[in-house]
């Protein structure tokens, strides 16, 4: 079982080595959180597709195709740029530390 004294020693020891790399670590954590946020948006995309594109009765077929194209481009952008490149950049930022 750890005591408060051991916890303080551990924090001082880790902070001693992490402090010079703090900006890169904060940037890497931000990029990783961006990837998590992108996953949330990807989870919400099918709801929009079903409710506002497929089931919408007031849309013409042309409007449906336009909305579907925009949704597809947004989904691919979120998937490729926000998730993949964000994760890769955070990995690179944390590896440089």
Backbone bond lengths (Angstrom), bond angles and torsions (degrees), N, CA, C in turn:
res aa  C-N    CA-C-N  psi(-1)  N-CA   C-N-CA  omega(-1)  CA-C   N-CA-C  phi
1 X - - - 1.447 - - 1.524 109.50 -
2 X 1.305 115.91 137.11 1.464 120.67 -178.47 1.517 110.62 -84.59
3 X 1.277 113.65 148.00 1.464 119.62 173.65 1.515 108.58 -106.77
4 X 1.296 115.95 169.83 1.461 119.85 178.15 1.522 111.51 -62.53
5 X 1.326 116.85 -32.06 1.463 120.48 -179.96 1.531 110.27 -66.20
6 X 1.329 117.86 -43.59 1.471 121.08 178.34 1.525 111.35 -64.03
7 X 1.321 116.18 -38.85 1.463 120.43 179.68 1.527 110.20 -62.86
8 X 1.322 117.50 -41.46 1.459 121.06 178.90 1.517 112.06 -65.77
9 X 1.318 116.99 -38.78 1.461 120.90 177.89 1.526 110.08 -65.07
10 X 1.308 116.77 -42.46 1.463 120.61 179.40 1.519 110.70 -63.16
11 X 1.313 117.11 -45.33 1.466 119.88 179.86 1.516 111.39 -62.73
12 X 1.327 117.43 -42.68 1.461 119.44 178.56 1.518 111.16 -64.51
13 X 1.322 117.68 -39.55 1.456 121.92 -179.30 1.524 110.73 -65.78
14 X 1.327 117.43 -46.81 1.461 120.59 -179.85 1.523 110.46 -67.59
15 X 1.323 117.49 -43.97 1.459 120.50 -178.28 1.525 111.43 -64.05
16 X 1.312 117.43 -31.29 1.460 121.45 177.93 1.524 111.01 -58.67
17 X 1.315 116.59 -40.46 1.464 120.43 -179.14 1.523 113.30 -90.34
18 X 1.312 117.49 -26.38 1.466 120.42 -177.66 1.524 112.51 -84.69
19 X 1.305 117.82 -25.54 1.469 121.10 -174.64 1.532 113.73 -56.20
20 X 1.335 119.76 -44.93 1.472 118.10 179.57 1.536 113.24 -63.77
21 X 1.310 116.74 -21.52 1.461 120.98 -177.16 1.525 112.40 -106.65
22 X 1.305 117.51 13.50 1.462 121.49 -174.99 1.535 113.13 -57.57
23 X 1.336 120.90 -45.39 1.472 118.74 179.76 1.532 112.78 -60.37
24 X 1.329 117.12 -43.26 1.465 119.70 179.27 1.523 110.90 -66.36
25 X 1.318 117.75 -37.57 1.462 120.58 178.68 1.527 111.48 -67.01
26 X 1.323 116.90 -41.04 1.469 120.06 177.74 1.531 110.17 -64.59
27 X 1.328 116.74 -40.89 1.465 120.86 177.92 1.530 110.89 -63.70
28 X 1.331 117.34 -41.69 1.458 121.17 178.81 1.531 110.96 -65.18
29 X 1.310 117.45 -40.30 1.469 120.79 177.65 1.526 109.81 -64.85
30 X 1.331 117.60 -39.96 1.466 120.46 177.31 1.525 110.87 -61.60
31 X 1.341 117.38 -44.51 1.463 120.38 179.98 1.527 111.35 -65.42
32 X 1.318 117.16 -36.71 1.462 119.65 176.58 1.521 111.14 -66.68
33 X 1.324 117.92 -37.45 1.462 119.73 177.75 1.526 110.60 -68.80
34 X 1.332 117.48 -30.95 1.456 120.65 175.71 1.532 110.37 -63.26
35 X 1.316 116.41 -37.67 1.460 120.49 176.70 1.525 110.81 -64.20
36 X 1.320 117.68 -40.76 1.458 120.91 176.91 1.516 112.37 -65.36
37 X 1.319 116.27 -38.94 1.463 120.33 177.11 1.532 110.31 -65.27
38 X 1.316 116.97 -37.86 1.468 120.92 178.11 1.521 110.92 -64.20
39 X 1.332 117.34 -37.53 1.465 120.06 176.51 1.524 110.91 -63.08
40 X 1.320 116.60 -36.50 1.459 120.42 177.51 1.526 110.36 -63.98
41 X 1.314 117.00 -43.67 1.462 120.41 178.31 1.530 111.49 -64.09
42 X 1.320 116.68 -37.95 1.462 119.41 178.30 1.526 111.22 -66.30
43 X 1.303 117.04 -33.16 1.454 120.57 177.77 1.525 110.98 -69.24
44 X 1.323 117.22 -31.40 1.461 121.07 -178.87 1.531 112.84 -83.01
45 X 1.318 118.87 -17.50 1.464 122.01 -176.83 1.533 113.83 -60.82
46 X 1.328 120.17 -43.08 1.473 118.23 178.39 1.528 113.45 -62.26
47 X 1.321 118.43 -31.86 1.460 121.10 176.98 1.521 110.14 -62.00
48 X 1.331 116.47 -45.52 1.458 120.73 177.99 1.526 110.49 -64.66
49 X 1.334 116.57 -41.60 1.463 120.85 179.72 1.526 110.98 -59.53
50 X 1.309 117.44 -45.71 1.462 120.41 -177.47 1.521 111.25 -73.20
51 X 1.329 117.33 -49.43 1.465 120.72 -173.93 1.518 113.62 -72.96
52 X 1.335 117.59 -44.01 1.466 120.53 -170.89 1.526 114.74 -103.37
53 X 1.323 117.58 -6.69 1.458 118.89 179.14 1.534 110.54 -118.85
54 X 1.314 117.17 -57.92 1.465 119.89 -174.78 1.526 112.45 -74.44
55 X 1.326 117.41 -48.51 1.464 121.15 -173.87 1.528 114.34 -87.35
56 X 1.315 118.43 -7.05 1.466 120.75 -179.33 1.525 109.93 -67.81
57 X 1.314 115.80 123.78 1.466 119.67 -176.87 1.527 112.97 -88.25
58 X 1.311 117.03 -17.13 1.463 119.55 -175.14 1.532 113.51 -90.94
59 X 1.333 118.14 5.21 1.463 121.27 -177.14 1.519 111.15 -98.74
60 X 1.316 114.82 144.23 1.464 119.41 171.02 1.536 107.74 -82.25
61 X 1.302 116.11 168.84 1.465 119.18 179.39 1.524 111.66 -63.49
62 X 1.311 117.24 -36.46 1.466 120.44 178.37 1.525 110.86 -62.89
63 X 1.330 116.80 -44.15 1.463 120.39 178.18 1.528 110.91 -63.99
64 X 1.312 117.21 -37.70 1.472 120.78 177.01 1.528 110.53 -61.39
65 X 1.320 116.74 -46.28 1.462 120.16 -179.02 1.527 111.53 -64.94
66 X 1.325 116.01 -37.81 1.468 119.57 178.31 1.523 109.98 -65.31
67 X 1.321 117.28 -46.13 1.474 120.11 178.41 1.528 111.17 -64.10
68 X 1.316 116.73 -39.33 1.460 120.36 177.90 1.522 111.18 -63.59
69 X 1.327 117.03 -40.46 1.471 120.69 178.01 1.523 111.05 -64.10
70 X 1.337 117.47 -44.05 1.468 120.65 178.22 1.528 110.97 -63.84
71 X 1.309 116.47 -42.24 1.464 120.29 179.67 1.528 110.82 -64.84
72 X 1.318 116.86 -39.90 1.466 120.64 178.25 1.523 111.02 -64.93
73 X 1.329 117.03 -44.14 1.473 119.95 178.46 1.529 110.92 -64.20
74 X 1.323 117.56 -41.80 1.468 120.58 178.51 1.523 110.73 -64.16
75 X 1.329 116.70 -41.52 1.462 120.45 179.70 1.523 111.04 -63.24
76 X 1.331 116.92 -44.18 1.462 120.34 178.45 1.528 111.70 -66.16
77 X 1.334 117.03 -39.55 1.464 120.47 177.17 1.522 110.68 -61.50
78 X 1.318 116.10 -46.54 1.469 120.08 179.74 1.523 109.93 -63.29
79 X 1.311 116.24 -42.01 1.459 119.97 -178.02 1.522 112.13 -67.12
80 X 1.321 116.62 -48.98 1.463 119.74 -174.49 1.524 111.99 -79.85
81 X 1.314 117.08 -52.25 1.463 120.01 -173.11 1.521 111.97 -78.49
82 X 1.301 116.45 -55.13 1.467 119.12 -173.29 1.526 112.54 -71.65
83 X 1.331 116.40 -42.78 1.459 118.13 -176.71 1.508 112.42 -84.06
84 X 1.311 117.00 -57.64 1.468 119.96 -172.39 1.529 112.31 -71.54
85 X 1.328 116.38 -53.07 1.464 118.40 -178.50 1.523 111.88 -70.83
86 X 1.323 117.14 -34.57 1.470 119.53 176.00 1.510 111.61 -63.05
87 X 1.333 116.13 -44.20 1.456 119.68 178.54 1.528 110.54 -65.18
88 X 1.329 117.26 -43.37 1.461 121.21 179.87 1.531 110.73 -63.03
89 X 1.326 116.83 -42.96 1.476 119.96 179.29 1.528 110.87 -64.81
90 X 1.328 117.35 -38.65 1.475 119.42 179.07 1.521 109.69 -67.47
91 X 1.325 117.92 -36.69 1.448 120.85 177.22 1.526 110.61 -64.48
92 X 1.328 115.93 -42.93 1.472 119.85 178.39 1.528 111.53 -65.73
93 X 1.332 116.82 -40.77 1.474 120.37 -179.37 1.520 110.55 -64.81
94 X 1.327 117.02 -40.33 1.451 119.00 -179.13 1.528 111.16 -75.80
95 X 1.324 118.41 -25.94 1.464 121.49 179.03 1.525 111.50 -74.11
96 X 1.337 117.78 -25.80 1.459 120.77 179.71 1.514 112.64 -75.33
97 X 1.313 116.36 -15.17 1.476 119.02 -178.55 1.488 111.96 -78.20
